Amino acid sequence: MEQGAVAAEAPSWRPSIIAFCCNWCAYAGADLAGVTRRQYAPEVRVLRVMCSGRVSPGMILRAFTSGADGVMVLGCHPGDCHYRVGNLYAEKRVAQVRELLDLAGVDPSRLLLRWVSASEGALFASSMNEFVGHIRSMGPIGGGHADRP
């Protein structure tokens, strides 16, 4: 760097991300990530729900209207749901909300559905980091290049 040159400041914007985590699998995966000291981005706020199937479209939309730049729904792998079919309900609901987001001019990739078991702490941490990186690259909701004005 030339003498007298000023280094570019890092952008001050940090994404706000909500992660709805199933109590039995994804939340336990988060716990395992912590126990094994897997690092993941601090921009994620984890909310424990009893089942990913209990995450309603209204909850997801409320997260976005309350300022979240991205929302994650994490649950048990198909066939492993403690409530038998809760994760299948979650899959349908997330698909519906993605359609609504697209109609509203919000990039549907701001909503992620991922299956994470209790033994997948590394997958939990990498999922957090990948999604945060994706949202960072998009910029703030409504102001990023991936969303329509």
C-alpha positions as CSV (number, residue, x, y, z in Angstrom):
1,M,0.0,0.0,0.0
2,E,1.3,3.4,-0.9
3,Q,2.2,5.8,1.9
4,G,-0.7,8.0,2.8
5,A,-3.2,5.6,1.3
6,V,-6.2,4.8,3.5
7,A,-7.2,1.1,3.7
8,A,-10.8,0.5,2.7
9,E,-13.0,-0.1,5.6
10,A,-14.9,-3.3,5.9
11,P,-18.7,-2.9,5.4
12,S,-20.5,-2.3,8.7
13,W,-23.6,-4.3,7.6
14,R,-23.9,-7.7,9.2
15,P,-26.8,-10.0,8.2
16,S,-29.5,-10.9,10.7
17,I,-30.4,-14.6,10.3
18,I,-33.0,-16.7,12.2
19,A,-32.6,-20.5,12.4
20,F,-35.7,-22.5,13.5
21,C,-34.2,-25.7,14.8
22,C,-36.0,-28.9,15.7
23,N,-35.5,-29.9,19.3
24,W,-34.6,-33.5,18.6
25,C,-32.2,-33.3,15.7
26,A,-31.0,-29.9,14.5
27,Y,-30.9,-28.3,18.0
28,A,-29.0,-31.3,19.3
29,G,-26.7,-30.9,16.2
30,A,-26.1,-27.3,17.3
31,D,-25.3,-28.5,20.8
32,L,-22.8,-31.1,19.3
33,A,-21.3,-28.3,17.2
34,G,-20.7,-26.3,20.4
35,V,-19.3,-29.3,22.4
36,T,-16.9,-30.2,19.6
37,R,-15.9,-26.5,19.3
38,R,-17.1,-26.0,15.7
39,Q,-17.1,-22.4,14.8
40,Y,-20.0,-20.8,13.1
41,A,-21.0,-17.3,12.2
42,P,-22.4,-15.2,15.1
43,E,-25.1,-13.6,12.9
44,V,-27.4,-16.6,13.4
45,R,-30.0,-16.6,16.1
46,V,-31.1,-20.1,16.9
47,L,-34.7,-20.6,18.0
48,R,-35.6,-24.1,19.3
49,V,-39.0,-25.5,18.2
50,M,-40.3,-29.0,19.1
51,C,-40.5,-30.0,15.5
52,S,-39.7,-28.3,12.2
53,G,-43.3,-29.1,11.2
54,R,-44.4,-26.6,13.9
55,V,-42.8,-23.7,12.0
56,S,-45.7,-22.0,10.3
57,P,-45.5,-19.8,7.2
58,G,-46.5,-16.9,9.5
59,M,-43.5,-17.5,11.7
60,I,-41.1,-17.4,8.7
61,L,-42.8,-14.3,7.3
62,R,-42.7,-12.6,10.7
63,A,-39.0,-13.2,10.9
64,F,-38.5,-11.5,7.6
65,T,-40.8,-8.5,8.4
66,S,-39.1,-8.2,11.8
67,G,-35.7,-7.6,10.1
68,A,-34.2,-10.9,9.3
69,D,-32.2,-11.0,6.1
70,G,-32.4,-14.8,5.9
71,V,-34.3,-17.6,7.6
72,M,-33.3,-21.2,8.1
73,V,-35.6,-24.1,9.0
74,L,-33.6,-27.1,10.2
75,G,-35.2,-30.5,11.0
76,C,-34.8,-34.2,11.2
77,H,-33.9,-36.2,8.1
78,P,-36.9,-37.6,6.2
79,G,-37.9,-40.8,7.9
80,D,-36.3,-39.8,11.2
81,C,-38.8,-37.3,12.5
82,H,-39.8,-37.9,16.1
83,Y,-43.3,-36.9,15.2
84,R,-43.3,-39.1,12.1
85,V,-44.2,-36.6,9.4
86,G,-43.5,-33.2,10.9
87,N,-40.5,-32.6,8.6
88,L,-42.7,-33.4,5.6
89,Y,-45.0,-30.6,6.7
90,A,-42.1,-28.3,7.0
91,E,-40.9,-29.1,3.5
92,K,-44.4,-28.2,2.1
93,R,-44.6,-25.0,4.1
94,V,-41.1,-23.8,3.1
95,A,-42.0,-24.4,-0.5
96,Q,-45.1,-22.3,-0.1
97,V,-43.3,-19.5,1.6
98,R,-40.6,-19.5,-1.1
99,E,-43.4,-18.9,-3.6
100,L,-44.7,-16.0,-1.5
101,L,-41.3,-14.5,-1.2
102,D,-40.8,-14.7,-5.0
103,L,-44.2,-12.9,-5.5
104,A,-43.2,-10.2,-3.0
105,G,-39.9,-9.6,-4.9
106,V,-37.7,-11.3,-2.3
107,D,-35.2,-13.8,-3.5
108,P,-36.5,-17.2,-2.3
109,S,-32.9,-18.4,-1.6
110,R,-33.1,-16.2,1.5
111,L,-35.0,-19.1,3.0
112,L,-33.2,-22.4,3.6
113,L,-34.5,-25.8,4.5
114,R,-31.9,-28.3,5.7
115,W,-32.0,-31.7,7.4
116,V,-29.5,-32.0,10.3
117,S,-29.4,-34.9,12.7
118,A,-28.2,-34.8,16.3
119,S,-24.9,-36.4,15.3
120,E,-24.1,-33.9,12.6
121,G,-22.5,-31.0,14.5
122,A,-20.1,-30.4,11.6
123,L,-23.0,-30.2,9.1
124,F,-24.8,-27.8,11.4
125,A,-21.8,-25.5,11.6
126,S,-21.0,-25.6,7.9
127,S,-24.7,-25.0,7.0
128,M,-24.6,-21.9,9.2
129,N,-21.4,-20.6,7.7
130,E,-22.5,-21.3,4.1
131,F,-25.9,-19.6,4.5
132,V,-24.4,-16.6,6.2
133,G,-21.9,-16.3,3.4
134,H,-24.7,-16.5,0.8
135,I,-26.8,-13.8,2.6
136,R,-23.7,-11.6,2.9
137,S,-23.1,-11.8,-0.8
138,M,-26.7,-10.8,-1.5
139,G,-26.6,-7.8,0.8
140,P,-29.5,-6.5,3.0
141,I,-32.9,-7.6,2.1
142,G,-34.6,-5.3,-0.4
143,G,-31.3,-3.6,-1.1
144,G,-29.2,-6.4,-2.4
145,H,-28.5,-7.1,-6.1
146,A,-30.4,-10.4,-5.9
147,D,-33.7,-8.9,-4.8
148,R,-36.0,-7.0,-7.0
149,P,-36.7,-3.4,-6.0
